[in-house]
Amino acid sequence: MFIYDPNNQPDAQTWLELPETKRMTAVEKHHKAARIKLPSSRGHAALHVMVENQLAEGYEPSVRAIARLTKEGLTRHDAVHAIGSVVSEHLFNAIKAIQAEPPEVTQALISATIERLTAKDWLQQFKR
């Protein structure tokens, strides 16, 4: 049985071998066990999974960002949230615009925003 801990990077091969549903369930179980109240445990888990997938697959902007954000003082868990906030914002905008731009343009925008992401900026915008 796989146990997810957002403060420790999962082994990439193990993570990627898990079916997506098992990844989601593992993330949800972690948050439930930690008694973290969320407006949408499924949506929250989906963002964790998207970011962990990027990291496991070696997506360079996210790999660099996780290192940079933790070096700047965020926990790994908060760094995952910070990267997830960029991804979710761009997904929301893409859905809103009904993909007015080609997918490669959207991906370039996401990559550039992740590259500029700092712990200070994320904390000011999302942490209370």
Buried (B, 14 or more C-beta within 10 A) or exposed (E): EBEBEBEEBBEBEEBEEBEEEBBBBBBBBBBEEEEEEEEEBEEBBBBBBBBBBBBBEEBEBBBEBBEBBBEBEBEBBBBBBBBBBBBBEBBEBBEEEEEEEEEEEBBEBBBEBBBEBBBEEBBEEEEE
